[in-house]
Amino acid sequence: MQFMVSTGLHHSFESLEEQLLLLVLDFLRVSEVLPQPFQLDFEHAGGRAGHVLDFLAVLPDGGLWLFDVRAGHLIKPADTLKFTRGCNRR
């Protein structure tokens, strides 16, 4: 469990990368962080797929950010459909 000053709560994490994200979000002073908030189901050319996201962060201005945290070497070719299709990469 990671305590966040910005939310005043302990938040669960499953990897060191997720713990580091929680630390960064705390410095951004998010209003709330929800772990594994929902499963995203979608259709694609090969059929249907689903994925549970890691975090939903609520920003002080009410904006929402969704995060999926995974080390680069663990991303498989089939995962690119879930993580990069239609998203801006930086």
Secondary structure by P-SEA (a helix, b strand, c coil): ccccccccbbbbbccaaaaaaaaaaaaacccccccccbbbbbccccccbbbbbcbbbbccccbbbbbbbbcccccccccccccccccccc
